[in-house]
Amino acid sequence: MSTALLLIRHGIAEDPRPGQADAGRALTPEGWAKTRAAMRGLVALGYVPTRGLASPYRRARETMDCLREAAGRAFPVETWPGLVPHGDPGATDFQLRVLMAEARDEDMVALVGHQPFLGDLVARLTGRAVEVKKASCTVLRWADGAWTFERHLPPADLRTQA
């Protein structure tokens, strides 16, 4: 057995407005609909988190809300300040290794963040490059102190599962 890590990019967010902080941008109505469908598809494929980690940005928290809704049950969610668009993948790698050392085999951790951070994190953890579209999910496994790439699920593929 191994612990799964679901790396999810937030859904479609509103365009920046003058004077608005990037962190305050919300999902659009289309973003809510497409993200809800993608998260339902993720759960239909059997990826049901036991724990969540989210960027402090509004659109990431709202994406996590869509995942919790799709899962049909609450699971604990923490906000990690480093999960921002230009966060440090090295620091997050370290934090994730500490988290995984304490995790059980049946745990499934969902992490919701942004680009370019998520693409950089996948490359650091697995050496692979993936196209991280909005509301996509990259599934990694943690076993024997190492990350392995399981699959990448584009949002259109997830929505067809819902």
SEVO-76090 format. One line per field, with one value per atom (N, C-alpha, C, CB): residue number from 1; residue in three letters; atom name; x, y, z. Coordinates in nm, 2 decimals. Atoms other than C-alpha are relative to their C-alpha. Glycine has a CB too. Layout:
<pts>
num	[NUM_...]
residu	[Ala_...]
atome	[CA_...]
u	[X_...]
v	[Y_...]
w	[Z_...]
</pts>
This chain:
<pts>
num	[1_1_1_1_2_2_2_2_3_3_3_3_4_4_4_4_5_5_5_5_6_6_6_6_7_7_7_7_8_8_8_8_9_9_9_9_10_10_10_10_11_11_11_11_12_12_12_12_13_13_13_13_14_14_14_14_15_15_15_15_16_16_16_16_17_17_17_17_18_18_18_18_19_19_19_19_20_20_20_20_21_21_21_21_22_22_22_22_23_23_23_23_24_24_24_24_25_25_25_25_26_26_26_26_27_27_27_27_28_28_28_28_29_29_29_29_30_30_30_30_31_31_31_31_32_32_32_32_33_33_33_33_34_34_34_34_35_35_35_35_36_36_36_36_37_37_37_37_38_38_38_38_39_39_39_39_40_40_40_40_41_41_41_41_42_42_42_42_43_43_43_43_44_44_44_44_45_45_45_45_46_46_46_46_47_47_47_47_48_48_48_48_49_49_49_49_50_50_50_50_51_51_51_51_52_52_52_52_53_53_53_53_54_54_54_54_55_55_55_55_56_56_56_56_57_57_57_57_58_58_58_58_59_59_59_59_60_60_60_60_61_61_61_61_62_62_62_62_63_63_63_63_64_64_64_64_65_65_65_65_66_66_66_66_67_67_67_67_68_68_68_68_69_69_69_69_70_70_70_70_71_71_71_71_72_72_72_72_73_73_73_73_74_74_74_74_75_75_75_75_76_76_76_76_77_77_77_77_78_78_78_78_79_79_79_79_80_80_80_80_81_81_81_81_82_82_82_82_83_83_83_83_84_84_84_84_85_85_85_85_86_86_86_86_87_87_87_87_88_88_88_88_89_89_89_89_90_90_90_90_91_91_91_91_92_92_92_92_93_93_93_93_94_94_94_94_95_95_95_95_96_96_96_96_97_97_97_97_98_98_98_98_99_99_99_99_100_100_100_100_101_101_101_101_102_102_102_102_103_103_103_103_104_104_104_104_105_105_105_105_106_106_106_106_107_107_107_107_108_108_108_108_109_109_109_109_110_110_110_110_111_111_111_111_112_112_112_112_113_113_113_113_114_114_114_114_115_115_115_115_116_116_116_116_117_117_117_117_118_118_118_118_119_119_119_119_120_120_120_120_121_121_121_121_122_122_122_122_123_123_123_123_124_124_124_124_125_125_125_125_126_126_126_126_127_127_127_127_128_128_128_128_129_129_129_129_130_130_130_130_131_131_131_131_132_132_132_132_133_133_133_133_134_134_134_134_135_135_135_135_136_136_136_136_137_137_137_137_138_138_138_138_139_139_139_139_140_140_140_140_141_141_141_141_142_142_142_142_143_143_143_143_144_144_144_144_145_145_145_145_146_146_146_146_147_147_147_147_148_148_148_148_149_149_149_149_150_150_150_150_151_151_151_151_152_152_152_152_153_153_153_153_154_154_154_154_155_155_155_155_156_156_156_156_157_157_157_157_158_158_158_158_159_159_159_159_160_160_160_160_161_161_161_161_162_162_162_162]
residu	[Met_Met_Met_Met_Ser_Ser_Ser_Ser_Thr_Thr_Thr_Thr_Ala_Ala_Ala_Ala_Leu_Leu_Leu_Leu_Leu_Leu_Leu_Leu_Leu_Leu_Leu_Leu_Ile_Ile_Ile_Ile_Arg_Arg_Arg_Arg_His_His_His_His_Gly_Gly_Gly_Gly_Ile_Ile_Ile_Ile_Ala_Ala_Ala_Ala_Glu_Glu_Glu_Glu_Asp_Asp_Asp_Asp_Pro_Pro_Pro_Pro_Arg_Arg_Arg_Arg_Pro_Pro_Pro_Pro_Gly_Gly_Gly_Gly_Gln_Gln_Gln_Gln_Ala_Ala_Ala_Ala_Asp_Asp_Asp_Asp_Ala_Ala_Ala_Ala_Gly_Gly_Gly_Gly_Arg_Arg_Arg_Arg_Ala_Ala_Ala_Ala_Leu_Leu_Leu_Leu_Thr_Thr_Thr_Thr_Pro_Pro_Pro_Pro_Glu_Glu_Glu_Glu_Gly_Gly_Gly_Gly_Trp_Trp_Trp_Trp_Ala_Ala_Ala_Ala_Lys_Lys_Lys_Lys_Thr_Thr_Thr_Thr_Arg_Arg_Arg_Arg_Ala_Ala_Ala_Ala_Ala_Ala_Ala_Ala_Met_Met_Met_Met_Arg_Arg_Arg_Arg_Gly_Gly_Gly_Gly_Leu_Leu_Leu_Leu_Val_Val_Val_Val_Ala_Ala_Ala_Ala_Leu_Leu_Leu_Leu_Gly_Gly_Gly_Gly_Tyr_Tyr_Tyr_Tyr_Val_Val_Val_Val_Pro_Pro_Pro_Pro_Thr_Thr_Thr_Thr_Arg_Arg_Arg_Arg_Gly_Gly_Gly_Gly_Leu_Leu_Leu_Leu_Ala_Ala_Ala_Ala_Ser_Ser_Ser_Ser_Pro_Pro_Pro_Pro_Tyr_Tyr_Tyr_Tyr_Arg_Arg_Arg_Arg_Arg_Arg_Arg_Arg_Ala_Ala_Ala_Ala_Arg_Arg_Arg_Arg_Glu_Glu_Glu_Glu_Thr_Thr_Thr_Thr_Met_Met_Met_Met_Asp_Asp_Asp_Asp_Cys_Cys_Cys_Cys_Leu_Leu_Leu_Leu_Arg_Arg_Arg_Arg_Glu_Glu_Glu_Glu_Ala_Ala_Ala_Ala_Ala_Ala_Ala_Ala_Gly_Gly_Gly_Gly_Arg_Arg_Arg_Arg_Ala_Ala_Ala_Ala_Phe_Phe_Phe_Phe_Pro_Pro_Pro_Pro_Val_Val_Val_Val_Glu_Glu_Glu_Glu_Thr_Thr_Thr_Thr_Trp_Trp_Trp_Trp_Pro_Pro_Pro_Pro_Gly_Gly_Gly_Gly_Leu_Leu_Leu_Leu_Val_Val_Val_Val_Pro_Pro_Pro_Pro_His_His_His_His_Gly_Gly_Gly_Gly_Asp_Asp_Asp_Asp_Pro_Pro_Pro_Pro_Gly_Gly_Gly_Gly_Ala_Ala_Ala_Ala_Thr_Thr_Thr_Thr_Asp_Asp_Asp_Asp_Phe_Phe_Phe_Phe_Gln_Gln_Gln_Gln_Leu_Leu_Leu_Leu_Arg_Arg_Arg_Arg_Val_Val_Val_Val_Leu_Leu_Leu_Leu_Met_Met_Met_Met_Ala_Ala_Ala_Ala_Glu_Glu_Glu_Glu_Ala_Ala_Ala_Ala_Arg_Arg_Arg_Arg_Asp_Asp_Asp_Asp_Glu_Glu_Glu_Glu_Asp_Asp_Asp_Asp_Met_Met_Met_Met_Val_Val_Val_Val_Ala_Ala_Ala_Ala_Leu_Leu_Leu_Leu_Val_Val_Val_Val_Gly_Gly_Gly_Gly_His_His_His_His_Gln_Gln_Gln_Gln_Pro_Pro_Pro_Pro_Phe_Phe_Phe_Phe_Leu_Leu_Leu_Leu_Gly_Gly_Gly_Gly_Asp_Asp_Asp_Asp_Leu_Leu_Leu_Leu_Val_Val_Val_Val_Ala_Ala_Ala_Ala_Arg_Arg_Arg_Arg_Leu_Leu_Leu_Leu_Thr_Thr_Thr_Thr_Gly_Gly_Gly_Gly_Arg_Arg_Arg_Arg_Ala_Ala_Ala_Ala_Val_Val_Val_Val_Glu_Glu_Glu_Glu_Val_Val_Val_Val_Lys_Lys_Lys_Lys_Lys_Lys_Lys_Lys_Ala_Ala_Ala_Ala_Ser_Ser_Ser_Ser_Cys_Cys_Cys_Cys_Thr_Thr_Thr_Thr_Val_Val_Val_Val_Leu_Leu_Leu_Leu_Arg_Arg_Arg_Arg_Trp_Trp_Trp_Trp_Ala_Ala_Ala_Ala_Asp_Asp_Asp_Asp_Gly_Gly_Gly_Gly_Ala_Ala_Ala_Ala_Trp_Trp_Trp_Trp_Thr_Thr_Thr_Thr_Phe_Phe_Phe_Phe_Glu_Glu_Glu_Glu_Arg_Arg_Arg_Arg_His_His_His_His_Leu_Leu_Leu_Leu_Pro_Pro_Pro_Pro_Pro_Pro_Pro_Pro_Ala_Ala_Ala_Ala_Asp_Asp_Asp_Asp_Leu_Leu_Leu_Leu_Arg_Arg_Arg_Arg_Thr_Thr_Thr_Thr_Gln_Gln_Gln_Gln_Ala_Ala_Ala_Ala]
atome	[N_CA_C_CB_N_CA_C_CB_N_CA_C_CB_N_CA_C_CB_N_CA_C_CB_N_CA_C_CB_N_CA_C_CB_N_CA_C_CB_N_CA_C_CB_N_CA_C_CB_N_CA_C_CB_N_CA_C_CB_N_CA_C_CB_N_CA_C_CB_N_CA_C_CB_N_CA_C_CB_N_CA_C_CB_N_CA_C_CB_N_CA_C_CB_N_CA_C_CB_N_CA_C_CB_N_CA_C_CB_N_CA_C_CB_N_CA_C_CB_N_CA_C_CB_N_CA_C_CB_N_CA_C_CB_N_CA_C_CB_N_CA_C_CB_N_CA_C_CB_N_CA_C_CB_N_CA_C_CB_N_CA_C_CB_N_CA_C_CB_N_CA_C_CB_N_CA_C_CB_N_CA_C_CB_N_CA_C_CB_N_CA_C_CB_N_CA_C_CB_N_CA_C_CB_N_CA_C_CB_N_CA_C_CB_N_CA_C_CB_N_CA_C_CB_N_CA_C_CB_N_CA_C_CB_N_CA_C_CB_N_CA_C_CB_N_CA_C_CB_N_CA_C_CB_N_CA_C_CB_N_CA_C_CB_N_CA_C_CB_N_CA_C_CB_N_CA_C_CB_N_CA_C_CB_N_CA_C_CB_N_CA_C_CB_N_CA_C_CB_N_CA_C_CB_N_CA_C_CB_N_CA_C_CB_N_CA_C_CB_N_CA_C_CB_N_CA_C_CB_N_CA_C_CB_N_CA_C_CB_N_CA_C_CB_N_CA_C_CB_N_CA_C_CB_N_CA_C_CB_N_CA_C_CB_N_CA_C_CB_N_CA_C_CB_N_CA_C_CB_N_CA_C_CB_N_CA_C_CB_N_CA_C_CB_N_CA_C_CB_N_CA_C_CB_N_CA_C_CB_N_CA_C_CB_N_CA_C_CB_N_CA_C_CB_N_CA_C_CB_N_CA_C_CB_N_CA_C_CB_N_CA_C_CB_N_CA_C_CB_N_CA_C_CB_N_CA_C_CB_N_CA_C_CB_N_CA_C_CB_N_CA_C_CB_N_CA_C_CB_N_CA_C_CB_N_CA_C_CB_N_CA_C_CB_N_CA_C_CB_N_CA_C_CB_N_CA_C_CB_N_CA_C_CB_N_CA_C_CB_N_CA_C_CB_N_CA_C_CB_N_CA_C_CB_N_CA_C_CB_N_CA_C_CB_N_CA_C_CB_N_CA_C_CB_N_CA_C_CB_N_CA_C_CB_N_CA_C_CB_N_CA_C_CB_N_CA_C_CB_N_CA_C_CB_N_CA_C_CB_N_CA_C_CB_N_CA_C_CB_N_CA_C_CB_N_CA_C_CB_N_CA_C_CB_N_CA_C_CB_N_CA_C_CB_N_CA_C_CB_N_CA_C_CB_N_CA_C_CB_N_CA_C_CB_N_CA_C_CB_N_CA_C_CB_N_CA_C_CB_N_CA_C_CB_N_CA_C_CB_N_CA_C_CB_N_CA_C_CB_N_CA_C_CB_N_CA_C_CB_N_CA_C_CB_N_CA_C_CB_N_CA_C_CB_N_CA_C_CB_N_CA_C_CB_N_CA_C_CB_N_CA_C_CB_N_CA_C_CB_N_CA_C_CB_N_CA_C_CB_N_CA_C_CB_N_CA_C_CB_N_CA_C_CB_N_CA_C_CB_N_CA_C_CB_N_CA_C_CB_N_CA_C_CB_N_CA_C_CB_N_CA_C_CB_N_CA_C_CB_N_CA_C_CB_N_CA_C_CB_N_CA_C_CB_N_CA_C_CB]
u	[0.08_0.00_0.09_-0.10_-0.07_0.10_-0.10_0.07_0.09_-0.04_0.00_0.06_0.02_-0.18_0.00_-0.14_0.00_-0.13_-0.06_0.15_0.08_-0.38_0.04_-0.15_-0.04_-0.23_-0.10_0.15_0.11_-0.52_0.02_-0.14_0.00_-0.52_-0.14_0.06_0.12_-0.79_-0.08_0.01_0.09_-1.09_0.01_-0.14_0.00_-1.16_-0.04_-0.09_0.02_-1.13_-0.03_0.12_0.02_-1.24_0.13_-0.09_-0.11_-1.01_0.04_-0.02_-0.04_-0.80_-0.07_0.15_0.06_-0.97_0.10_-0.14_-0.09_-0.78_-0.03_-0.02_0.01_-0.72_-0.03_-0.10_0.03_-0.81_0.12_-0.11_-0.11_-0.56_-0.02_0.02_0.01_-0.48_-0.06_0.14_0.05_-0.55_-0.15_0.07_0.14_-0.91_-0.08_-0.03_0.08_-1.01_-0.08_0.10_0.10_-1.31_-0.01_-0.13_0.04_-1.42_-0.12_-0.04_0.11_-1.65_-0.12_0.04_0.11_-2.00_0.04_-0.13_-0.04_-1.85_0.11_0.06_-0.10_-1.55_-0.06_0.09_0.06_-1.78_-0.06_-0.12_0.07_-1.98_0.10_-0.09_-0.10_-1.68_0.08_0.09_-0.08_-1.48_-0.09_0.05_0.09_-1.78_0.00_-0.14_0.01_-1.81_0.13_-0.04_-0.13_-1.44_0.03_0.12_-0.02_-1.43_-0.09_-0.02_0.09_-1.73_0.06_-0.14_-0.07_-1.54_0.12_0.05_-0.12_-1.23_-0.05_0.07_0.06_-1.44_-0.05_-0.11_0.05_-1.61_0.11_-0.08_-0.11_-1.27_0.06_0.11_-0.05_-1.21_0.09_0.06_-0.09_-1.00_-0.08_0.08_0.08_-1.17_0.10_-0.11_-0.10_-0.94_-0.04_0.02_0.02_-0.90_0.05_0.07_-0.06_-0.72_0.03_0.14_-0.02_-0.68_0.10_-0.13_-0.09_-0.42_-0.03_0.16_0.04_-0.51_0.09_-0.15_-0.06_-0.35_-0.09_0.02_0.08_-0.47_-0.09_0.08_0.08_-0.61_-0.14_0.07_0.15_-0.99_-0.03_-0.08_0.04_-1.01_0.04_0.06_-0.05_-0.81_-0.09_0.15_0.09_-1.03_-0.13_-0.01_0.13_-1.34_0.01_-0.05_-0.02_-1.20_0.00_0.14_0.00_-1.14_-0.14_0.09_0.14_-1.50_-0.08_-0.07_0.06_-1.61_0.04_0.05_-0.04_-1.40_-0.07_0.15_0.06_-1.54_-0.15_0.01_0.13_-1.89_-0.02_-0.06_0.00_-1.82_0.03_0.11_-0.04_-1.67_-0.12_0.12_0.12_-2.00_0.02_-0.06_-0.03_-1.83_0.12_0.05_-0.10_-1.61_0.13_-0.04_-0.13_-1.24_0.08_0.07_-0.07_-0.99_0.08_0.09_-0.07_-0.84_0.09_-0.10_-0.09_-0.54_0.04_0.13_-0.05_-0.42_0.15_-0.06_-0.15_-0.05_0.04_0.06_-0.03_0.08_0.09_0.07_-0.10_0.35_-0.06_0.11_0.06_0.10_-0.06_-0.12_0.04_0.08_0.06_0.04_-0.05_0.15_0.15_-0.05_-0.14_0.52_0.06_0.06_-0.05_0.57_0.13_-0.11_-0.12_0.88_-0.02_0.10_0.02_0.85_0.09_0.02_-0.09_1.16_-0.05_0.13_0.06_1.00_-0.12_-0.03_0.12_0.67_0.04_-0.09_-0.05_0.86_0.03_0.12_-0.04_1.01_-0.12_0.09_0.12_0.67_-0.08_-0.09_0.08_0.50_0.07_-0.01_-0.07_0.78_-0.03_0.15_0.03_0.72_-0.15_0.01_0.14_0.34_-0.01_-0.08_0.01_0.38_0.07_0.06_-0.06_0.61_-0.10_0.12_0.10_0.31_-0.13_-0.03_0.12_0.05_-0.02_-0.01_0.04_-0.13_-0.01_-0.13_0.01_-0.13_-0.13_0.02_0.13_-0.50_-0.03_-0.10_0.02_-0.46_0.01_0.10_0.00_-0.53_-0.01_-0.12_-0.01_-0.42_-0.02_0.14_0.03_-0.56_0.07_-0.15_-0.07_-0.35_-0.05_0.16_0.05_-0.51_0.09_-0.15_-0.09_-0.28_-0.01_0.14_0.00_-0.18_0.12_0.01_-0.11_0.04_0.08_-0.04_-0.09_0.34_0.04_0.12_-0.05_0.39_-0.03_-0.07_0.03_0.21_0.08_-0.15_-0.08_0.39_0.14_0.00_-0.13_0.72_0.01_0.05_0.01_0.62_0.00_-0.12_0.01_0.53_0.14_-0.10_-0.13_0.87_0.10_0.04_-0.10_1.06_-0.02_-0.01_0.03_0.88_0.02_-0.14_0.01_0.87_0.10_-0.13_-0.08_1.10_-0.09_0.09_0.09_0.79_-0.05_-0.11_0.07_0.64_-0.14_0.08_0.15_0.26_-0.06_-0.07_0.07_0.03_-0.11_-0.07_0.09_-0.15_-0.11_0.08_0.12_-0.49_-0.08_-0.08_0.09_-0.75_-0.09_-0.08_0.08_-0.93_0.05_-0.15_-0.06_-0.69_0.05_0.11_-0.06_-0.54_0.11_-0.11_-0.12_-0.20_0.00_0.13_0.00_-0.20_0.14_-0.10_-0.13_0.13_-0.02_0.10_0.00_0.20_0.13_-0.01_-0.11_0.43_0.02_-0.02_-0.03_0.60_0.15_-0.06_-0.14_0.93_0.09_0.05_-0.08_1.04_0.02_0.13_-0.02_0.99_-0.14_0.08_0.12_0.73_0.00_-0.02_0.01_0.60_-0.12_-0.01_0.11_0.38_-0.10_0.05_0.10_0.05_-0.07_-0.10_0.07_-0.15_-0.03_-0.13_0.04_-0.25_-0.14_0.10_0.14_-0.62_-0.04_-0.09_0.04_-0.71_-0.15_0.02_0.13_-1.03_-0.11_-0.02_0.10_-1.22_-0.02_0.04_0.01_-1.15_-0.07_0.14_0.07_-1.26_-0.15_0.06_0.15_-1.59_-0.07_-0.01_0.07_-1.67_-0.03_0.08_0.02_-1.65_-0.12_0.12_0.10_-1.91_-0.13_0.00]
v	[-0.12_0.00_0.12_0.00_-0.13_0.36_0.11_0.02_-0.11_0.70_0.08_0.09_-0.08_0.91_0.15_-0.04_-0.15_1.28_0.05_0.06_-0.06_1.46_0.14_-0.02_-0.14_1.78_0.06_0.00_-0.06_1.99_0.15_-0.03_-0.14_2.32_0.06_0.04_-0.07_2.57_0.01_0.14_-0.02_2.62_0.14_-0.03_-0.13_2.91_0.11_-0.01_-0.12_3.24_0.12_0.01_-0.13_3.59_0.07_0.09_-0.08_3.82_0.10_0.07_-0.11_4.06_0.13_0.01_-0.13_4.39_0.10_0.01_-0.11_4.72_0.01_0.13_-0.02_4.74_-0.13_0.10_0.13_4.37_-0.08_-0.08_0.09_4.15_-0.13_-0.02_0.12_3.84_-0.11_-0.05_0.10_3.63_0.00_0.02_-0.01_3.76_-0.04_0.14_0.04_3.64_-0.13_-0.02_0.11_3.40_-0.08_0.05_0.08_3.12_0.07_-0.14_-0.05_3.24_-0.10_0.03_0.10_3.08_-0.12_0.07_0.11_2.87_-0.08_0.06_0.07_2.79_-0.09_0.10_0.08_2.67_-0.13_0.08_0.11_2.45_-0.10_0.05_0.09_2.30_-0.07_0.07_0.06_2.25_-0.10_0.11_0.10_2.08_-0.13_0.06_0.12_1.84_-0.07_0.04_0.07_1.77_-0.07_0.10_0.06_1.70_-0.12_0.10_0.12_1.47_-0.12_0.03_0.11_1.28_-0.06_0.06_0.05_1.26_-0.10_0.12_0.08_1.11_-0.13_0.07_0.12_0.87_-0.10_0.04_0.09_0.74_-0.06_0.08_0.06_0.65_0.08_-0.13_-0.09_0.94_0.09_0.09_-0.06_1.04_0.04_-0.09_-0.04_1.25_-0.03_0.15_0.01_1.19_0.13_-0.12_-0.12_1.52_0.10_-0.03_-0.10_1.85_0.11_0.07_-0.11_2.12_0.10_-0.05_-0.10_2.44_0.13_0.04_-0.14_2.77_0.09_0.04_-0.10_3.07_0.08_0.09_-0.08_3.22_-0.05_-0.01_0.03_3.23_-0.10_0.13_0.10_3.04_-0.14_0.04_0.13_2.75_-0.05_0.01_0.04_2.74_-0.04_0.11_0.03_2.74_-0.13_0.11_0.12_2.46_-0.12_0.00_0.10_2.26_-0.02_0.04_0.01_2.33_-0.09_0.14_0.08_2.17_-0.15_0.05_0.14_1.86_-0.06_0.00_0.05_1.83_-0.03_0.10_0.03_1.86_-0.13_0.12_0.12_1.59_-0.12_0.01_0.12_1.36_-0.04_0.04_0.03_1.38_-0.01_-0.12_0.01_1.41_0.10_-0.14_-0.09_1.65_-0.07_0.08_0.05_1.59_0.12_-0.08_-0.11_1.81_0.07_-0.03_-0.08_2.09_0.11_0.07_-0.10_2.30_0.10_-0.07_-0.10_2.62_0.00_0.14_-0.01_2.61_0.13_-0.12_-0.12_2.96_-0.01_0.09_0.02_2.83_-0.05_-0.09_0.06_2.69_0.11_-0.10_-0.11_3.01_-0.01_0.14_0.01_3.08_-0.01_0.11_0.00_3.14_-0.05_0.14_0.07_2.92_-0.08_-0.09_0.08_2.72_-0.15_0.04_0.15_2.36_-0.08_-0.05_0.07_2.26_0.00_0.07_-0.01_2.38_-0.08_0.15_0.08_2.21_-0.15_0.04_0.14_1.89_-0.04_-0.02_0.03_1.90_-0.02_0.11_0.01_1.96_-0.12_0.13_0.12_1.69_-0.13_-0.01_0.12_1.44_-0.02_0.01_0.01_1.52_-0.05_0.14_0.04_1.48_-0.15_0.08_0.14_1.15_-0.10_-0.02_0.09_1.00_-0.03_0.07_0.02_1.03_-0.06_0.13_0.04_0.92_-0.15_0.05_0.14_0.58_-0.04_-0.03_0.05_0.37_0.04_-0.15_-0.03_0.44_0.15_-0.07_-0.15_0.82_0.04_0.07_-0.07_1.03_0.15_-0.05_-0.14_1.39_0.08_0.03_-0.09_1.65_0.14_0.02_-0.12_1.96_0.09_-0.01_-0.09_2.26_0.12_0.03_-0.12_2.53_0.06_-0.05_-0.09_2.73_-0.04_0.14_0.00_2.75_0.13_-0.02_0.11_2.77_-0.09_0.06_0.08_2.62_-0.15_0.05_0.14_2.29_-0.07_-0.02_0.06_2.22_-0.02_0.08_0.01_2.29_-0.10_0.14_0.10_2.07_-0.14_0.02_0.13_1.78_-0.04_-0.01_0.02_1.82_-0.04_0.12_0.02_1.83_-0.14_0.11_0.12_1.53_-0.12_0.00_0.12_1.30_0.01_-0.02_-0.02_1.45_0.01_-0.11_-0.01_1.47_0.14_-0.11_-0.12_1.76_-0.03_0.08_0.02_1.78_0.14_-0.07_-0.12_2.04_0.01_0.00_-0.01_2.16_0.11_0.05_-0.08_2.30_0.02_-0.06_-0.03_2.46_-0.12_0.12_0.11_2.19_-0.14_0.01_0.13_1.91_-0.06_0.02_0.06_1.66_-0.09_-0.09_0.09_1.49_-0.09_0.08_0.10_1.17_-0.05_-0.11_0.06_1.08_-0.10_0.11_0.10_0.79_0.02_-0.14_-0.01_0.80_-0.14_0.10_0.13_0.47_-0.02_-0.12_0.03_0.37_0.13_-0.10_-0.13_0.74_0.06_-0.03_-0.06_0.83_0.02_-0.09_-0.03_0.98_-0.07_0.15_0.06_0.80_0.06_-0.16_-0.06_0.94_-0.11_0.06_0.10_0.75_0.04_-0.01_-0.04_0.95_0.15_-0.07_-0.14_1.30_0.00_0.09_0.00_1.37_0.14_-0.05_-0.13_1.67_0.03_0.01_-0.03_1.85_-0.06_0.15_0.06_1.74_-0.15_0.03_0.14_1.38_-0.03_-0.07_0.01_1.43_0.02_0.09_-0.04_1.59_-0.11_0.13_0.11_1.29_-0.11_-0.05_0.10_1.07_0.03_-0.02_-0.04_1.27_-0.05_0.16]
w	[0.00_0.00_0.00_0.12_0.00_-0.04_0.02_-0.13_-0.02_0.05_-0.13_0.11_0.13_-0.24_0.03_-0.06_0.00_-0.30_-0.13_0.02_0.11_-0.52_-0.02_0.02_0.03_-0.67_-0.09_-0.05_0.07_-0.78_-0.02_0.07_0.02_-0.95_0.01_-0.15_-0.02_-0.86_-0.14_0.06_0.11_-1.10_-0.06_0.04_0.08_-1.34_0.10_-0.12_-0.10_-1.14_-0.08_0.09_0.06_-1.21_-0.04_0.09_0.05_-1.40_0.11_-0.13_-0.10_-1.18_-0.03_0.00_0.01_-1.12_0.07_0.07_-0.06_-1.04_0.15_-0.07_-0.14_-0.67_0.07_0.03_-0.07_-0.60_0.02_-0.09_-0.02_-0.44_-0.07_0.15_0.07_-0.64_0.09_-0.05_-0.09_-0.33_0.02_0.14_-0.02_-0.32_-0.12_0.03_0.12_-0.67_0.02_-0.12_-0.02_-0.66_-0.13_0.05_0.12_-0.89_-0.06_0.05_0.07_-1.16_0.01_-0.15_0.00_-1.20_-0.09_-0.06_0.09_-1.49_0.08_-0.13_-0.08_-1.26_0.11_0.07_-0.10_-0.99_-0.06_0.07_0.06_-1.23_-0.05_-0.12_0.06_-1.41_0.11_-0.10_-0.11_-1.09_0.08_0.10_-0.06_-0.92_-0.08_0.03_0.08_-1.21_0.00_-0.15_0.00_-1.22_0.13_-0.02_-0.13_-0.85_0.02_0.12_0.00_-0.88_-0.08_-0.05_0.08_-1.15_0.07_-0.13_-0.07_-0.93_0.11_0.07_-0.10_-0.65_-0.06_0.08_0.07_-0.90_-0.04_-0.12_0.03_-0.99_0.12_-0.08_-0.12_-0.63_0.08_-0.02_-0.07_-0.52_0.10_-0.10_-0.10_-0.20_0.12_0.06_-0.10_0.03_0.15_-0.01_-0.14_0.40_0.07_0.05_-0.05_0.44_-0.11_0.08_0.10_0.26_0.04_-0.04_-0.02_0.22_-0.11_-0.01_0.10_0.05_0.01_0.02_0.01_-0.06_0.08_-0.15_-0.07_0.14_-0.10_0.08_0.10_-0.19_-0.01_-0.14_0.00_-0.22_-0.10_-0.03_0.11_-0.55_0.04_-0.13_-0.04_-0.40_0.11_0.05_-0.11_-0.09_-0.06_0.11_0.06_-0.31_-0.07_-0.09_0.07_-0.52_0.10_-0.08_-0.10_-0.20_0.05_0.12_-0.04_-0.10_-0.10_0.00_0.11_-0.44_0.02_-0.14_-0.03_-0.35_0.12_0.01_-0.12_-0.01_-0.02_0.12_0.04_-0.15_-0.08_-0.09_0.08_-0.41_0.08_-0.11_-0.09_-0.14_0.08_0.08_-0.07_0.04_0.15_-0.04_-0.15_0.38_0.02_0.04_-0.04_0.56_0.03_0.13_-0.04_0.60_0.04_-0.12_-0.05_0.78_-0.12_0.11_0.10_0.57_0.07_-0.10_-0.06_0.66_-0.11_0.06_0.09_0.49_0.02_0.02_0.00_0.39_-0.07_-0.06_0.06_0.32_-0.12_0.10_0.11_0.08_-0.13_0.04_0.12_-0.17_-0.09_0.04_0.08_-0.37_-0.13_0.07_0.14_-0.74_-0.01_-0.08_0.01_-0.68_0.13_-0.03_-0.12_-0.37_-0.03_0.06_0.01_-0.30_0.00_0.11_0.00_-0.42_0.09_-0.14_-0.10_-0.21_0.14_-0.01_-0.14_0.11_0.01_0.03_0.00_0.02_0.00_-0.12_0.00_-0.06_0.14_-0.10_-0.14_0.29_0.09_0.05_-0.08_0.45_-0.03_-0.02_0.04_0.25_0.05_-0.15_-0.05_0.35_0.15_-0.03_-0.15_0.72_0.01_0.07_0.00_0.66_-0.03_-0.09_0.04_0.48_0.09_-0.14_-0.09_0.74_0.11_0.07_-0.10_0.98_-0.06_0.07_0.06_0.73_0.00_-0.15_0.01_0.71_-0.15_0.08_0.14_0.39_-0.07_0.00_0.06_0.34_-0.02_0.07_0.01_0.36_-0.14_0.09_0.13_0.06_0.02_-0.10_-0.03_0.08_-0.13_0.06_0.12_-0.16_0.03_-0.02_-0.01_-0.21_-0.12_-0.01_0.11_-0.40_0.00_0.03_0.02_-0.54_-0.14_0.03_0.12_-0.84_-0.09_0.04_0.09_-1.14_0.01_-0.15_0.05_-1.19_0.11_-0.07_-0.12_-0.84_-0.02_0.12_0.01_-0.91_-0.10_-0.02_0.10_-1.23_0.05_-0.13_-0.05_-1.06_0.11_0.06_-0.11_-0.76_-0.06_0.09_0.06_-0.98_-0.06_-0.12_0.06_-1.17_0.11_-0.08_-0.11_-0.84_0.06_0.11_-0.07_-0.69_-0.08_0.06_0.08_-0.99_-0.12_-0.05_0.12_-1.26_-0.13_-0.02_0.11_-1.49_-0.03_0.01_0.04_-1.68_-0.03_-0.11_0.03_-1.69_-0.03_0.11_0.03_-1.83_0.11_-0.14_-0.11_-1.52_-0.03_0.13_0.03_-1.64_0.13_-0.11_-0.11_-1.41_0.03_-0.03_-0.05_-1.21_-0.05_-0.05_0.03_-1.32_0.13_-0.11_-0.12_-1.08_-0.05_0.07_0.02_-1.08_0.13_-0.02_-0.12_-0.86_0.01_-0.03_-0.04_-0.69_0.11_0.04_-0.12_-0.45_0.08_-0.06_-0.09_-0.15_0.06_0.11_-0.06_-0.06_0.01_-0.09_-0.03_0.09_-0.02_-0.10_0.00_0.12_-0.14_0.06_0.14_-0.25_-0.06_-0.09_0.08_-0.48_-0.13_-0.02_0.14_-0.79_-0.06_0.01_0.08_-1.06_-0.03_-0.13_0.04_-1.10_-0.12_0.12_0.12_-1.35_0.01_-0.01_0.01_-1.46_-0.06_-0.09_0.05_-1.51_-0.04_0.12_0.04_-1.72_0.04_-0.16_-0.04_-1.63_-0.09_0.02_0.09_-1.94_0.03_-0.14_-0.03_-1.86_0.14_0.01_-0.12_-1.50_-0.01_0.11_0.01_-1.60_-0.07_-0.08_0.07_-1.82_0.10_-0.12_-0.10_-1.51_0.10_0.08_-0.10_-1.31_-0.03_0.00]
</pts>
